[in-house]
Amino acid sequence: MEHAAPGRLPEGLRVYAIGDVHGCAGRLLALHAAIAADWAARPAARCALVHLGDYVDRGPDSAAVIEALCGPGPLPAAERIDLRGNHEAMMLAALQDGPGSVAEDIWLWNGGDATLTSYGLAASGPSTGHPVLPGHHRAFLEGLRLSWQAGDFLFVHAGIDPRKPIAAQRPQDLLWIREPFLSWPRALPAIVVHGHTASRAPELRANRIGIDTGAVAGGPLTCLVLEEARLRFLSA
Protein backbone atom coordinates (compact mmCIF):
# COMPACT_ATOMS: atom_id res chain seq x y z
CA MET A 1 0.00 0.00 0.00
CA GLU A 2 1.35 3.40 -0.96
CA HIS A 3 1.21 6.44 1.30
CA ALA A 4 1.97 10.11 0.79
CA ALA A 5 5.53 10.83 1.88
CA PRO A 6 6.33 13.83 4.11
CA GLY A 7 8.85 15.07 1.51
CA ARG A 8 10.09 14.50 -2.03
CA LEU A 9 12.97 12.74 -3.73
CA PRO A 10 14.45 13.93 -7.03
CA GLU A 11 12.33 12.88 -9.99
CA GLY A 12 13.11 9.41 -11.30
CA LEU A 13 14.94 8.25 -8.17
CA ARG A 14 13.72 5.33 -6.06
CA VAL A 15 15.33 4.60 -2.70
CA TYR A 16 15.18 1.29 -0.85
CA ALA A 17 16.26 1.79 2.80
CA ILE A 18 16.71 -1.18 5.14
CA GLY A 19 16.58 -1.01 8.94
CA ASP A 20 18.65 -2.73 11.65
CA VAL A 21 19.69 -6.28 10.68
CA HIS A 22 21.59 -7.40 13.82
CA GLY A 23 22.91 -10.68 12.48
CA CYS A 24 19.64 -11.85 10.89
CA ALA A 25 21.26 -12.97 7.64
CA GLY A 26 18.32 -15.04 6.44
CA ARG A 27 15.94 -12.11 6.72
CA LEU A 28 18.39 -9.79 4.98
CA LEU A 29 18.73 -12.17 2.03
CA ALA A 30 14.94 -12.61 1.87
CA LEU A 31 14.44 -8.84 1.89
CA HIS A 32 17.10 -8.39 -0.80
CA ALA A 33 15.20 -10.92 -2.92
CA ALA A 34 11.95 -8.99 -2.37
CA ILE A 35 13.69 -5.77 -3.44
CA ALA A 36 15.00 -7.44 -6.60
CA ALA A 37 11.51 -8.70 -7.43
CA ASP A 38 9.98 -5.30 -6.74
CA TRP A 39 12.50 -3.60 -9.03
CA ALA A 40 11.93 -6.15 -11.80
CA ALA A 41 8.17 -5.64 -11.60
CA ARG A 42 8.31 -1.83 -11.63
CA PRO A 43 11.72 -0.38 -12.55
CA ALA A 44 12.50 3.33 -12.29
CA ALA A 45 15.07 5.58 -13.94
CA ARG A 46 17.52 5.52 -10.98
CA CYS A 47 17.87 3.51 -7.81
CA ALA A 48 19.70 3.75 -4.49
CA LEU A 49 19.93 0.99 -1.88
CA VAL A 50 20.60 2.23 1.66
CA HIS A 51 21.44 0.04 4.67
CA LEU A 52 21.02 2.05 7.88
CA GLY A 53 23.57 0.25 10.06
CA ASP A 54 23.62 -2.21 12.97
CA TYR A 55 24.47 -5.20 10.82
CA VAL A 56 26.23 -7.03 13.67
CA ASP A 57 25.66 -8.22 17.27
CA ARG A 58 22.84 -9.95 19.15
CA GLY A 59 21.57 -12.04 16.22
CA PRO A 60 22.84 -15.45 15.05
CA ASP A 61 24.94 -14.71 11.96
CA SER A 62 26.67 -11.34 11.82
CA ALA A 63 29.54 -12.81 9.76
CA ALA A 64 27.10 -13.89 7.03
CA VAL A 65 25.42 -10.47 7.08
CA ILE A 66 28.75 -8.73 6.49
CA GLU A 67 29.66 -11.21 3.76
CA ALA A 68 26.34 -10.51 2.01
CA LEU A 69 26.89 -6.76 2.27
CA CYS A 70 30.37 -7.11 0.78
CA GLY A 71 28.79 -8.55 -2.38
CA PRO A 72 26.98 -6.77 -5.22
CA GLY A 73 23.60 -6.89 -3.48
CA PRO A 74 20.17 -7.39 -5.03
CA LEU A 75 20.47 -4.51 -7.52
CA PRO A 76 24.04 -4.39 -8.92
CA ALA A 77 23.29 -1.23 -10.93
CA ALA A 78 21.96 0.68 -7.90
CA GLU A 79 23.92 3.26 -5.96
CA ARG A 80 24.92 1.57 -2.69
CA ILE A 81 25.00 3.50 0.57
CA ASP A 82 26.03 1.48 3.62
CA LEU A 83 25.82 3.51 6.83
CA ARG A 84 27.56 2.93 10.15
CA GLY A 85 25.51 2.03 13.20
CA ASN A 86 26.49 2.30 16.84
CA HIS A 87 27.17 -1.45 16.91
CA GLU A 88 29.71 -1.20 14.07
CA ALA A 89 31.26 1.73 15.94
CA MET A 90 31.58 -0.38 19.11
CA MET A 91 33.00 -3.30 17.16
CA LEU A 92 35.61 -1.16 15.43
CA ALA A 93 36.62 0.42 18.76
CA ALA A 94 37.06 -3.05 20.26
CA LEU A 95 39.17 -4.17 17.31
CA GLN A 96 41.32 -1.09 17.59
CA ASP A 97 41.86 -1.18 21.37
CA GLY A 98 42.28 -4.94 21.57
CA PRO A 99 41.53 -7.69 24.08
CA GLY A 100 40.96 -6.70 27.68
CA SER A 101 40.17 -3.09 26.79
CA VAL A 102 37.19 -1.12 28.04
CA ALA A 103 36.03 -0.84 24.41
CA GLU A 104 36.03 -4.62 24.07
CA ASP A 105 34.04 -5.02 27.30
CA ILE A 106 31.44 -2.51 26.11
CA TRP A 107 31.10 -4.28 22.77
CA LEU A 108 30.77 -7.75 24.32
CA TRP A 109 28.11 -6.53 26.78
CA ASN A 110 26.12 -5.12 23.85
CA GLY A 111 25.93 -8.33 21.82
CA GLY A 112 29.46 -8.60 20.47
CA ASP A 113 29.72 -12.11 21.91
CA ALA A 114 27.18 -13.27 19.33
CA THR A 115 29.27 -11.69 16.57
CA LEU A 116 32.40 -13.49 17.78
CA THR A 117 30.48 -16.78 17.80
CA SER A 118 29.42 -16.20 14.20
CA TYR A 119 33.12 -15.97 13.29
CA GLY A 120 33.80 -19.26 15.11
CA LEU A 121 35.27 -17.71 18.27
CA ALA A 122 34.20 -17.56 21.90
CA ALA A 123 34.15 -14.29 23.78
CA SER A 124 36.63 -15.76 26.26
CA GLY A 125 38.81 -17.18 23.49
CA PRO A 126 41.30 -15.65 21.08
CA SER A 127 41.88 -11.93 20.64
CA THR A 128 39.24 -9.82 18.98
CA GLY A 129 42.02 -8.18 16.95
CA HIS A 130 42.72 -8.36 13.25
CA PRO A 131 42.78 -12.19 12.83
CA VAL A 132 39.06 -12.46 13.66
CA LEU A 133 37.82 -10.70 10.54
CA PRO A 134 38.56 -11.44 6.89
CA GLY A 135 40.26 -8.43 5.37
CA HIS A 136 37.30 -7.50 3.19
CA HIS A 137 35.00 -7.52 6.22
CA ARG A 138 37.31 -5.14 8.10
CA ALA A 139 37.54 -2.89 5.03
CA PHE A 140 33.74 -2.84 4.71
CA LEU A 141 33.29 -1.80 8.35
CA GLU A 142 35.93 0.90 8.13
CA GLY A 143 34.42 2.33 4.94
CA LEU A 144 30.89 2.85 6.31
CA ARG A 145 29.43 6.34 6.02
CA LEU A 146 27.60 8.31 8.71
CA SER A 147 24.86 9.85 6.58
CA TRP A 148 23.46 10.30 3.08
CA GLN A 149 21.00 12.87 1.78
CA ALA A 150 18.65 12.80 -1.20
CA GLY A 151 15.99 15.40 -1.87
CA ASP A 152 14.18 16.27 1.35
CA PHE A 153 15.44 13.16 3.17
CA LEU A 154 18.48 12.55 5.37
CA PHE A 155 19.42 8.92 6.03
CA VAL A 156 21.30 8.18 9.27
CA HIS A 157 21.48 5.34 11.77
CA ALA A 158 20.01 6.86 14.93
CA GLY A 159 18.84 10.40 14.21
CA ILE A 160 20.10 13.95 14.62
CA ASP A 161 20.34 16.58 17.31
CA PRO A 162 17.28 18.66 16.37
CA ARG A 163 18.85 21.82 17.80
CA LYS A 164 21.70 21.85 15.25
CA PRO A 165 21.97 22.18 11.46
CA ILE A 166 22.99 19.10 9.52
CA ALA A 167 26.56 20.34 9.00
CA ALA A 168 27.05 20.65 12.77
CA GLN A 169 25.91 17.14 13.74
CA ARG A 170 28.33 15.08 15.86
CA PRO A 171 29.04 11.46 14.89
CA GLN A 172 27.97 10.52 18.45
CA ASP A 173 24.47 11.85 17.79
CA LEU A 174 24.14 10.32 14.33
CA LEU A 175 25.04 6.93 15.83
CA TRP A 176 23.38 6.99 19.26
CA ILE A 177 20.78 9.73 19.79
CA ARG A 178 17.27 9.04 21.00
CA GLU A 179 16.02 12.11 22.85
CA PRO A 180 15.28 14.89 22.18
CA PHE A 181 15.19 13.67 18.56
CA LEU A 182 12.43 11.07 18.83
CA SER A 183 9.88 13.35 20.48
CA TRP A 184 10.84 16.58 18.67
CA PRO A 185 7.50 18.16 17.68
CA ARG A 186 8.66 20.62 15.05
CA ALA A 187 10.28 20.50 11.64
CA LEU A 188 13.87 19.27 11.35
CA PRO A 189 16.51 20.42 8.84
CA ALA A 190 15.50 17.37 6.74
CA ILE A 191 13.09 14.47 7.06
CA VAL A 192 15.20 11.89 8.86
CA VAL A 193 15.04 8.21 7.87
CA HIS A 194 16.58 6.18 10.70
CA GLY A 195 16.80 2.92 12.60
CA HIS A 196 18.32 2.35 16.08
CA THR A 197 15.13 2.63 18.14
CA ALA A 198 12.93 -0.40 17.64
CA SER A 199 9.16 -0.23 17.30
CA ARG A 200 6.49 -2.78 16.40
CA ALA A 201 5.82 -1.10 13.05
CA PRO A 202 7.47 1.67 11.02
CA GLU A 203 7.06 5.09 12.62
CA LEU A 204 5.87 7.61 10.04
CA ARG A 205 6.02 11.18 11.35
CA ALA A 206 6.05 14.55 9.60
CA ASN A 207 9.73 15.01 10.47
CA ARG A 208 11.11 11.46 10.62
CA ILE A 209 10.55 7.84 9.51
CA GLY A 210 11.80 5.11 11.85
CA ILE A 211 12.24 1.64 10.32
CA ASP A 212 13.90 -0.49 13.01
CA THR A 213 11.12 -2.99 13.58
CA GLY A 214 13.08 -5.33 15.86
CA ALA A 215 14.10 -8.11 13.48
CA VAL A 216 16.49 -9.60 16.06
CA ALA A 217 13.65 -9.74 18.62
CA GLY A 218 11.25 -11.55 16.28
CA GLY A 219 9.82 -8.60 14.38
CA PRO A 220 10.13 -8.13 10.62
CA LEU A 221 13.13 -6.67 8.86
CA THR A 222 11.72 -3.60 7.14
CA CYS A 223 12.56 -1.78 3.93
CA LEU A 224 11.21 1.69 3.23
CA VAL A 225 10.61 2.37 -0.47
CA LEU A 226 10.63 6.06 -1.36
CA GLU A 227 9.84 7.50 -4.77
CA GLU A 228 9.12 11.18 -5.50
CA ALA A 229 6.39 12.06 -2.94
CA ARG A 230 5.23 8.48 -2.22
CA LEU A 231 6.32 5.72 0.13
CA ARG A 232 5.57 2.08 0.84
CA PHE A 233 7.15 -0.78 2.77
CA LEU A 234 8.58 -4.23 2.09
CA SER A 235 9.40 -6.67 4.87
CA ALA A 236 10.87 -10.08 5.61
LUMDOGU-189391 format. One record per atom (N, C-alpha, C): x, y negated, z; residue in one letter. Coordinates in steps of 0.02 Angstrom, whole numbers, plus 50000, padded with zeros to 5 digits. Each point is the difference from the previous one (the first is absolute). Layout:
XYZA ...
# end
This chain:
500425006050000M 499584994050000M 500444993850000M 499854995349956E 500394993949996E 499694994750045E 500444995750027H 499794994450041H 500334993749973H 499724994350017A 500334993749984A 500624999350046A 500564998149971A 500604999050038A 500024992850028A 500364999050056P 500034993250027P 500484995349964P 500325002549947G 500454996049959G 500075003049931G 500484997549962R 500085002349931R 500725002049987R 500075005049957L 500655001849971L 500054996849931L 500614999549973P 500084997749931P 499605004549952P 499744997149948E 499605003749951E 500405005749971E 499685005849995G 500315005949969G 500405004350047G 500114997750062L 500405003850048L 499555004050046L 500165006450008R 499685004250051R 500535002050051R 499824999650064V 500465002050053V 499695005850039V 500405005350008Y 499835005450046Y 500454999350061Y 499714999150059A 500384999150062A 499825005650050A 500505003550025I 499905005850042I 500224998550071I 499585001950049G 500144998850070G 500495004950031G 500035000050066D 500515003750038D 499955007549989D 500555003149980V 500025007149983V 500215004350060V 500514997950037H 500235003450060H 500095007649991H 500395001849950G 500195007049992G 499475004549971G 499444997349978C 499455004149972C 500125000849924C 500485004149983A 500215000749930A 499445002749956A 499635004850024G 499465002849960G 499484994849981G 499834995850047R 499504994849986R 500284994849952R 500644998350007L 500304995349954L 499995002749929L 500185006349991L 500005002949932L 499295000449973L 499525001650042A 499305000249977A 499764993049980A 500204994950038L 499794993249983L 500354997649937L 500645001849992H 500344998449937H 499655003149941H 499765006350007A 499645003249946A 499344996449985A 499664997750053A 499384996349990A 500134993449964A 500554996750016I 500184993849966I 500155001249926I 500375005449986A 500145001749930A 499365001449961A 499535003550031A 499365001449967A 499604993749990A 500004995650049D 499644993749995D 500284995749943D 500664999749996W 500324996149947W 499845002949930W 500025006649995A 499865003249936A 499284998849978A 499544999750049A 499304999049983A 499844992849982A 500374995250028R 499854992949988R 500644995950004R 500435000649949P 500644996350002P 499894992549994P 500514996350023A 499994992749996A 500634997749963A 500084993649991A 500584997449963A 500645001050039A 499994998850067R 500595000550042R 499815003450065R 500505003050032C 499865003750061C 500584999250049C 499844999450064A 500505000250054A 499785005050053A 500475003950024L 499875004950053L 500394997750061L 499644998750055V 500304997450061V 499905005050056V 500555002050033H 499975003950062H 500174995250057H 499584999950052L 500044994850051L 500455001950059L 500365005549996G 500475001750054G 499725005150048G 500435001750050D 499875005550047D 499905006649964D 500525001949964Y 500015006449965Y 500195005750047Y 500374998450052V 500315005150043V 499685000050070V 500195005250039D 499855000750071D 499285002450013D 499955003750054R 499365002550028R 499705005749959R 499964999649935G 499705005249959G 500495005749985G 499775005149963P 500385006249994P 500564999949949P 500004995649950D 500495000849946D 500254993449973D 500344996250042S 500284993649978S 500515000949945S 500415005350003A 500515001149949A 499685000949932A 499445003649996A 499665001049936A 499674993549975A 499774995850047V 499724993549980V 500544995849967V 500594999550032I 500544996049971I 500225002949933I 500035006549995E 500205003149936E 499504998149946E 499355000250016A 499494998149951A 500074992849979A 500154995650048L 500054992949985L 500644998349962L 500505004450003C 500614999049961C 499895001849926C 499465003549985G 499865002049931G 499634994649962G 499785001549939P 499684995049957P 499304998050023P 499685004250041G 499334998450023G 499475001849949G 499374998550016P 499445002249957P 499944996049936P 500284994049998L 499944995649942L 500694997449982L 500395003949962P 500704998149986P 500084993149968P 499494997649964A 500064993549968A 499804994250045A 499755001550061A 499784994750045A 500594996650034A 499914993750019E 500484996850044E 499945003250069E 500565002050029R 500005003250066R 500244995250053R 499614999350053I 500194995950057I 499945004350062I 500565001750029D 500015004150061D 500234995550058D 499554998950048L 500124995550055L 500255003750061L 500364996450042R 500265002850063R 499484999250054R 499915005450038G 499584999850060G 500434999850062G 499684999150058N 500384999850062N 500335006750015N 499715005549976H 500315006550013H 500635001149957H 500014997549939E 500625000249962E 500534995550032E 499784994350027A 500474995650034A 500315003450061A 499595003550040M 500265003650058M 500475005649978M 499825003549948M 500425005549976M 500684997549976M 500004994649962L 500634997249976L 500434997450057L 499694997050051A 500384997750058A 500315005950037A 499645005550005A 500275005950033A 500585003049960A 499935000149934L 500545002649958L 500634995650006L 499884993550004Q 500574995450005Q 500355000550067Q 499625000250055D 500304999850066D 500245006850024D 499715005449973G 500265006650013G 499705003450061G 500215006350012P 499725004150053P 500144997050069P 499505000650044G 500074997450067G 499864992650008G 499864996649945S 499894992850003S 499284998550022S 499904993950023V 499324997750017V 499555000349938V 500274998149942A 499615000249938A 499765007049985A 500445005050011E 499795006949988E 499465002150048E 500074998250064D 499485001750049D 499334997049981D 499994993749979I 499384996749981I 499685003749941I 500415001749950W 499745003549941W 499705006850019W 500375003950040L 499765006650019L 499354999650039L 499944995150044W 499394999250040W 499414997949957W 500134997449941N 499464997749956N 499885004849941N 500175006250008G 499855005049949G 500595002149958G 500604997450013G 500585001949961G 500195007350008G 499795003150056D 500155007150009D 499675004249945D 499404998149980A 499665003549945A 500374999249934A 500284994149989T 500404998949940T 500625004349999T 500355000450057L 500595004350004L 499825007249986L 499445002350028T 499785006949987T 499885001249926T 499734995049965S 499865000949929S 500655000649959S 500554997550028Y 500655000849968Y 500385006150026Y 499665004250040G 500305006150025G 500444999150060G 499894994650039L 500404998650059L 499564998950060L 500265001650059A 499654998750062A 500234993450028A 499564996750037A 500194993550029A 500595000650048A 500095005850030S 500555001050046S 500615003149966S 499965000649933G 500535003449962G 500504995249972G 500205001149937P 500544996149971P 499844992549996P 500504996149987S 499954992749995S 499474998049950S 499684994450015T 499534997149952T 500364995349952T 500645000849991G 500394995749955G 499935002149928G 500464997949959H 499965000949928H 499865007149977H 500285005350031P 499895006749971P 499285002350000P 499554996950039V 499315002250003V 499644998849934V 500124994449969L 499624998049941L 500395001149936L 499675002849948P 500314999849934P 500134992849980P 500524999049961G 500204993249982G 499454996049968G 499595003249957H 499484996149966H 499444998250048H 499905003850054H 499514998150050H 500244993850039H 500645000150019R 500274994250036R 499974993749956R 500175000849936A 499984994249955A 499294997449992A 499515004549997F 499304997949994F 499814995950061F 500155002450060L 499824996550061L 500334993150004L 500634999749981E 500364993750005E 499764994949947E 499705002449946G 499784995549947G 499294997650007G 499645001850054L 499314998150008L 499924992550010L 499484997249970R 499874992850005R 499544998650059R 499974993650021L 499574997950055L 499324997649977L 499954997549939S 499364997249977S 499994999749924S 499414999149974W 499904999049927W 499364996049992W 499994995449953Q 499424995749990Q 499775000449928Q 499355000249990A 499714999849933A 499344996250004A 499934994849960G 499394996050002G 499884997250070G 499405001050025D 499824997450067D 500205004750056D 500325005749985F 500115005250049F 500745000650019F 500125001050065L 500665001550027L 499985006950030L 500465004349979F 500035006950024F 500585000750048F 499855002050062V 500515001050051V 499805006150042V 500465002350043H 499835005850040H 499504998350055H 500174995250044A 499604998950060A 499554993949995A 500244994649971G 499624993849997G 500484994150001G 499744994250017I 500414994050003I 499824996150063I 500464995550019D 499844995250052D 499564994649968D 499374999550020P 499544995549966P 500164992650010P 500454998550046R 500184993150015R 500564997449956R 500285004449956K 500584998149961K 499865001049925K 500324996049957P 499955001349928P 500375006549982P 499865002549941I 500295006449980I 500764999850001I 500294994549977A 500734999549996A 500335000150068A 499634998750053A 500284999650068A 499885006350041A 499715005249970Q 499855006150037Q 500635003650020Q 500015002750062R 500565004050024R 499905007349981R 500535003649983P 499935007249988P 499655003650057P 500134998050062Q 499685003150058Q 499244999749996Q 499744994349977D 499284999449995D 499725004049941D 500344999849944L 499775003849941L 499975007550015L 500435002350045L 500055007250016L 499575002150059L 499874995550047W 499735002150065W 499374996350022W 499844994349974I 499494995750031I 499315003450002I 499654998550054R 499285001550004R 499644993450015R 500054997750061E 499694993550016E 500524994550000E 499804994049981P 499314997649986P 499755001449929P 500395003749960F 499825001149930F 499325003349992F 499895005650036L 499405004149986L 499354996350014L 500004995750050S 499384996650018S 499984992749976S 500484998049957W 500024993149977W 499364998449961W 499634994850019P 499344998949970P 500004995749938P 500574996949985R 500014995149946R 500405002649941R 500034996149948A 500385001949940A 500745000750017A 500345004549964L 500725001050004L 500324997249937L 500674999449998P 500334997649940P 499875004349938P 499825006350011A 499805004649946A 499555005250032A 499645003749959I 499615005750025I 500485005750010I 500055002350062V 500525004850018V 499735007149995V 500345004249960V 499855007149996V 500535003650042V 499775003950050H 500475002750049H 499785006850025H 500465003450034G 499875006150036G 500134998850074G 500365004750032H 500274999350068H 499495001050055H 499434997049996T 499495000650052T 499435004449973T 499945005950029A 499525004949973A 499294998350018A 499555001649954S 499284999350011S 499655005849965S 499385001250018R 499645005749972R 499864999349925R 499944993849978A 499864998549929A 500384993749982A 500114998649936P 500344993849981P 499654993950030P 500404995350021E 499744993750029E 500034994649946E 499424997949978L 499954994949947L 499774993550031L 500464995250006R 499854993550028R 500124994649947R 499794994050014A 500104994549952A 500744998349993A 500405001450052N 500704998049999N 500495005950000N 499765006250006R 500445005750001R 499635006449982R 500375005049977I 499735006749985I 500465005050032I 499775003650051G 500395005150034G 499845006949974G 500515003849981I 499875006649969I 500385005750033I 500214999250063D 500245005750038D 499395003450031D 499815005749973T 499415003550025T 500195006350038T 500605000150029G 500195005350047G 500085006949970G 500345000449943A 500095006649968A 500335005050047A 500504997850039V 500365004650043V 499575002450059V 499464996450015A 499565001950054A 499375003549975A 499995002049936G 499445003549972G 499544995949956G 500134993649994G 499614995849955G 500255000749929G 499674996649952P 500235000449931P 500624995649989P 500375001649948L 500514995549975L 499674995749946L 500044993550008T 499594995449960T 500424996149950T 499714999149941C 500294995749948C 499504994549983C 500224993950005L 499614994249977L 500154998849927L 499474999449960V 500074998449929V 499744993049988V 500454995649980L 499824993049987L 500074998549926L 499514996349974E 500034998049929E 499604993549992E 500354994749978E 499694993449994E 499644998250065E 499354999350001A 499654998150062A 499575005850027A 500225006249986R 499635005950023R 500465004650039R 499695004250043L 500395005050035L 499585006350011L 500355005550009R 499695006450016R 500535004150035R 499815006150023F 500465004150039F 500025007149972F 500595003050004L 500105007149989L 500265002950066L 499895006550012S 500265002950061S 500155007349991S 500415002650045A 500175007150001A 500015002350072A 
# end
